[in-house]
Amino acid sequence: MEKINSTASPSPFGQLSKEDQLSWLMEEYGDMVVRLAFTYVKQKQLAEDISQEVFISCWLTSPFSAIACNPNALFINFSYNAVQSISVK
């Protein structure tokens, strides 16, 4: 798997395989999503589980253009929705 420099343009994302796209997303935004989920649930393991759900949901449902346009907002939205779905259960 090719590692993409975080300061580089996100354009190579579209040229990666689906699995490499998911890996790239998790490398670039993983810490942010875990920290955000942790602020809601206050449990490290649960926050990590939520972050996995967030990345998979985002990767399966969002086109690259949506991710590249505003990734922080997209991941915040997916994180909030994932936390809310767990809170309801």
Backbone as a printed PyTorch tensor [residue, N CA C, xyz], in Angstrom:
tensor([[[  0.8440,  -1.1710,   0.0000],
         [  0.0000,   0.0000,   0.0000],
         [  0.8890,   1.2340,   0.0000]],

        [[  0.5510,   2.1660,  -0.8620],
         [  1.3010,   3.3990,  -0.9740],
         [  0.8170,   4.3910,   0.0660]],

        [[  1.7480,   4.9780,   0.8060],
         [  1.3890,   5.9870,   1.7960],
         [  1.3790,   7.3500,   1.1390]],

        [[  0.3470,   8.1030,   1.4220],
         [  0.2040,   9.4320,   0.8490],
         [  0.5970,  10.4510,   1.9000]],

        [[  1.4320,  11.3750,   1.5150],
         [  1.8650,  12.4350,   2.4030],
         [  0.6680,  13.3030,   2.7740]],

        [[  0.4710,  13.5530,   4.0650],
         [ -0.7040,  14.2900,   4.5250],
         [ -0.7150,  15.7380,   4.0450]],

        [[  0.4310,  16.2650,   3.6310],
         [  0.4560,  17.6330,   3.1350],
         [  0.1810,  17.6810,   1.6430]],

        [[  0.1110,  16.5400,   1.0040],
         [ -0.1400,  16.4920,  -0.4320],
         [ -1.6160,  16.7420,  -0.7130]],

        [[ -1.8870,  17.0650,  -1.9550],
         [ -3.2620,  17.2380,  -2.4000],
         [ -4.0050,  15.9170,  -2.2700]],

        [[ -5.2930,  15.9480,  -1.9260],
         [ -6.0450,  14.7070,  -1.7810],
         [ -6.3520,  14.0180,  -3.0970]],

        [[ -5.9600,  14.5920,  -4.2380],
         [ -6.3020,  14.0320,  -5.5350],
         [ -5.8590,  12.5850,  -5.7420]],

        [[ -4.7380,  12.0940,  -5.2020],
         [ -4.3810,  10.6880,  -5.4140],
         [ -5.3960,   9.7160,  -4.8180]],

        [[ -6.2270,  10.1740,  -3.9000],
         [ -7.2280,   9.3250,  -3.2690],
         [ -8.0640,   8.5950,  -4.3090]],

        [[ -8.4980,   9.2770,  -5.3300],
         [ -9.3370,   8.6860,  -6.3620],
         [ -8.6200,   7.6250,  -7.1870]],

        [[ -7.3040,   7.6160,  -7.1480],
         [ -6.5230,   6.6610,  -7.9130],
         [ -6.1900,   5.4100,  -7.1110]],

        [[ -6.5190,   5.3810,  -5.8440],
         [ -6.2180,   4.2400,  -4.9860],
         [ -7.3270,   3.1970,  -5.0720]],

        [[ -7.0030,   1.9690,  -4.7070],
         [ -8.0230,   0.9270,  -4.6090],
         [ -8.9620,   1.2740,  -3.4580]],

        [[-10.1290,   0.6570,  -3.4120],
         [-11.0930,   0.9360,  -2.3480],
         [-10.4850,   0.6720,  -0.9680]],

        [[ -9.7350,  -0.4030,  -0.8370],
         [ -9.1310,  -0.7270,   0.4580],
         [ -8.0910,   0.3160,   0.8520]],

        [[ -7.2990,   0.7650,  -0.1300],
         [ -6.2970,   1.7860,   0.1540],
         [ -6.9490,   3.1340,   0.4630]],

        [[ -8.0980,   3.4090,  -0.1490],
         [ -8.8310,   4.6320,   0.1700],
         [ -9.2390,   4.6340,   1.6380]],

        [[ -9.7660,   3.5040,   2.1080],
         [-10.1740,   3.4090,   3.5100],
         [ -8.9670,   3.5750,   4.4330]],

        [[ -7.8510,   2.9410,   4.0910],
         [ -6.6340,   3.0800,   4.8960],
         [ -6.1720,   4.5310,   4.9410]],

        [[ -6.2200,   5.2050,   3.7950],
         [ -5.7980,   6.5950,   3.7300],
         [ -6.6860,   7.4710,   4.6080]],

        [[ -8.0010,   7.2620,   4.5090],
         [ -8.9320,   8.0360,   5.3310],
         [ -8.6510,   7.8340,   6.8120]],

        [[ -8.4120,   6.5940,   7.2100],
         [ -8.1740,   6.3040,   8.6190],
         [ -6.8560,   6.9100,   9.0940]],

        [[ -5.8380,   6.9100,   8.2440],
         [ -4.5590,   7.5290,   8.6190],
         [ -4.7010,   9.0400,   8.7740]],

        [[ -5.4020,   9.6530,   7.8400],
         [ -5.5270,  11.1080,   7.8290],
         [ -6.4360,  11.6430,   8.9340]],

        [[ -7.5270,  10.9500,   9.2170],
         [ -8.5590,  11.5030,  10.0880],
         [ -8.8760,  10.6400,  11.3080]],

        [[ -8.1590,   9.5370,  11.4830],
         [ -8.4630,   8.6020,  12.5600],
         [ -8.4270,   9.2030,  13.9430]],

        [[ -7.3540,   9.9060,  14.2580],
         [ -7.2310,  10.4930,  15.5970],
         [ -8.3430,  11.5000,  15.8700]],

        [[ -8.6530,  12.3110,  14.8710],
         [ -9.6940,  13.3200,  15.0450],
         [-11.0430,  12.6610,  15.3450]],

        [[-11.3740,  11.6110,  14.5980],
         [-12.6700,  10.9610,  14.7750],
         [-12.7410,  10.2620,  16.1340]],

        [[-11.6580,   9.6060,  16.5540],
         [-11.6490,   8.9380,  17.8660],
         [-11.8020,   9.9770,  18.9750]],

        [[-11.0720,  11.0790,  18.8700],
         [-11.1810,  12.1280,  19.8990],
         [-12.5880,  12.7110,  19.9540]],

        [[-13.1580,  12.9340,  18.7920],
         [-14.5120,  13.4730,  18.7440],
         [-15.5150,  12.5040,  19.3660]],

        [[-15.4180,  11.2400,  19.0080],
         [-16.3270,  10.2400,  19.5800],
         [-16.1180,  10.1380,  21.0930]],

        [[-14.8650,  10.2240,  21.5330],
         [-14.5730,  10.1340,  22.9630],
         [-15.2190,  11.2840,  23.7290]],

        [[-15.2860,  12.4720,  23.1310],
         [-15.9190,  13.5950,  23.8320],
         [-17.3900,  13.3150,  24.0990]],

        [[-18.0070,  12.4830,  23.2770],
         [-19.4130,  12.1310,  23.4780],
         [-19.5950,  10.9870,  24.4700]],

        [[-18.7820,   9.9140,  24.3180],
         [-19.0550,   8.6870,  25.0710],
         [-18.1660,   8.4790,  26.2910]],

        [[-17.0350,   9.1520,  26.3660],
         [-16.1140,   9.0750,  27.5160],
         [-15.5880,   7.6640,  27.7960]],

        [[-15.5460,   6.8190,  26.7590],
         [-14.9870,   5.4650,  26.8820],
         [-14.1110,   5.2130,  25.6650]],

        [[-12.8240,   4.9350,  25.9070],
         [-11.8700,   4.8070,  24.8100],
         [-12.2620,   3.7020,  23.8270]],

        [[-12.5670,   2.5180,  24.3110],
         [-12.8880,   1.3990,  23.4210],
         [-14.1440,   1.6920,  22.5990]],

        [[-15.1410,   2.2490,  23.2270],
         [-16.3650,   2.5890,  22.5110],
         [-16.0920,   3.6710,  21.4600]],

        [[-15.2500,   4.6400,  21.7850],
         [-14.8810,   5.6880,  20.8300],
         [-14.1540,   5.0880,  19.6280]],

        [[-13.2850,   4.1190,  19.8600],
         [-12.5830,   3.4540,  18.7590],
         [-13.5600,   2.6550,  17.9010]],

        [[-14.5080,   1.9820,  18.5260],
         [-15.5280,   1.2440,  17.7710],
         [-16.3650,   2.1890,  16.9190]],

        [[-16.7300,   3.3120,  17.4890],
         [-17.5100,   4.3090,  16.7570],
         [-16.7120,   4.8240,  15.5640]],

        [[-15.4140,   5.0720,  15.7720],
         [-14.6040,   5.5900,  14.6680],
         [-14.5410,   4.5930,  13.5130]],

        [[-14.4670,   3.3080,  13.8130],
         [-14.4820,   2.3090,  12.7420],
         [-15.8010,   2.3550,  11.9860]],

        [[-16.8880,   2.4720,  12.7080],
         [-18.2000,   2.5670,  12.0740],
         [-18.2980,   3.8270,  11.2100]],

        [[-17.7540,   4.9230,  11.6960],
         [-17.7800,   6.1810,  10.9560],
         [-17.0380,   6.0360,   9.6290]],

        [[-15.8310,   5.4810,   9.6740],
         [-15.0480,   5.3610,   8.4530],
         [-15.7030,   4.4270,   7.4440]],

        [[-16.2080,   3.3290,   7.9040],
         [-16.8460,   2.3900,   6.9840],
         [-18.1040,   3.0010,   6.3830]],

        [[-18.9090,   3.6590,   7.2090],
         [-20.1240,   4.3010,   6.7030],
         [-19.7960,   5.3830,   5.6870]],

        [[-18.8310,   6.2040,   6.0130],
         [-18.4390,   7.2840,   5.1180],
         [-17.9020,   6.7290,   3.8060]],

        [[-17.0570,   5.7510,   3.9020],
         [-16.4190,   5.1520,   2.7310],
         [-17.4450,   4.4840,   1.8190]],

        [[-18.4520,   3.8590,   2.4100],
         [-19.4570,   3.1590,   1.6150],
         [-20.4990,   4.0930,   1.0160]],

        [[-20.7710,   5.2150,   1.6640],
         [-21.8940,   6.0440,   1.2280],
         [-21.5170,   7.3800,   0.6080]],

        [[-20.2960,   7.8450,   0.7920],
         [-19.9360,   9.1740,   0.3080],
         [-18.9940,   9.0890,  -0.8900]],

        [[-19.3160,   9.8400,  -1.9410],
         [-18.3840,   9.8950,  -3.0720],
         [-17.1350,  10.6730,  -2.6680]],

        [[-16.0440,  10.4370,  -3.3770],
         [-14.7950,  11.1220,  -3.0610],
         [-14.9640,  12.6340,  -3.0700]],

        [[-15.7700,  13.1580,  -3.9810],
         [-15.9340,  14.6090,  -4.0650],
         [-16.4640,  15.1860,  -2.7500]],

        [[-17.3470,  14.4570,  -2.0690],
         [-17.8770,  14.9210,  -0.7770],
         [-16.8050,  14.8650,   0.3000]],

        [[-15.9870,  13.8320,   0.2750],
         [-14.9130,  13.6930,   1.2670],
         [-13.8610,  14.7760,   1.0400]],

        [[-13.4750,  14.9980,  -0.2120],
         [-12.4270,  15.9660,  -0.5220],
         [-12.8770,  17.3980,  -0.2840]],

        [[-14.1520,  17.6700,  -0.4760],
         [-14.6690,  19.0260,  -0.3560],
         [-14.5440,  19.5590,   1.0680]],

        [[-14.9900,  18.7950,   2.0420],
         [-14.9330,  19.2430,   3.4310],
         [-14.8800,  18.0230,   4.3510]],

        [[-13.7180,  17.3630,   4.4260],
         [-13.6350,  16.1180,   5.2020],
         [-13.9480,  16.2930,   6.6810]],

        [[-13.5170,  17.3960,   7.2880],
         [-13.7810,  17.5810,   8.7150],
         [-15.2710,  17.6210,   9.0030]],

        [[-16.0100,  18.3840,   8.2230],
         [-17.4550,  18.4710,   8.4350],
         [-18.1190,  17.1220,   8.1960]],

        [[-17.6750,  16.4180,   7.1750],
         [-18.2510,  15.1150,   6.8710],
         [-18.0320,  14.1390,   8.0200]],

        [[-16.8070,  14.0680,   8.5410],
         [-16.5240,  13.1350,   9.6250],
         [-17.1970,  13.5470,  10.9240]],

        [[-17.3190,  14.8310,  11.1650],
         [-18.0390,  15.2860,  12.3580],
         [-19.4970,  14.8500,  12.2690]],

        [[-20.1000,  15.0290,  11.1190],
         [-21.4870,  14.6260,  10.9220],
         [-21.6590,  13.1180,  11.0960]],

        [[-20.8050,  12.3340,  10.4540],
         [-20.8970,  10.8840,  10.5920],
         [-20.6520,  10.4440,  12.0370]],

        [[-19.7120,  11.0960,  12.7270],
         [-19.4250,  10.7390,  14.1240],
         [-20.6220,  11.0250,  15.0100]],

        [[-21.2070,  12.1920,  14.8420],
         [-22.3750,  12.5630,  15.6410],
         [-23.5140,  11.5700,  15.4080]],

        [[-23.7670,  11.2230,  14.1570],
         [-24.8330,  10.2700,  13.8450],
         [-24.5470,   8.8970,  14.4350]],

        [[-23.2910,   8.4590,  14.3990],
         [-22.9450,   7.1550,  14.9580],
         [-23.1400,   7.1370,  16.4670]],

        [[-22.7380,   8.2090,  17.1350],
         [-22.9210,   8.3070,  18.5900],
         [-24.4050,   8.3180,  18.9180]],

        [[-25.1730,   9.0650,  18.1540],
         [-26.6180,   9.1250,  18.4130],
         [-27.2690,   7.7630,  18.2220]],

        [[-26.8630,   7.0070,  17.2360],
         [-27.4660,   5.6870,  17.0110],
         [-27.1070,   4.7400,  18.1340]],

        [[-25.9340,   4.8730,  18.7100],
         [-25.5400,   4.0170,  19.8400],
         [-26.2940,   4.4550,  21.0950]],

        [[-26.4920,   5.7470,  21.2750],
         [-27.1970,   6.2570,  22.4580],
         [-28.6420,   5.8200,  22.5000]],

        [[-29.2390,   5.6530,  21.3340],
         [-30.6500,   5.2790,  21.2500],
         [-30.8420,   3.8210,  21.6370]],

        [[-29.8580,   2.9890,  21.3770],
         [-29.9880,   1.5380,  21.6280],
         [-30.0810,   1.2230,  23.0840]]])
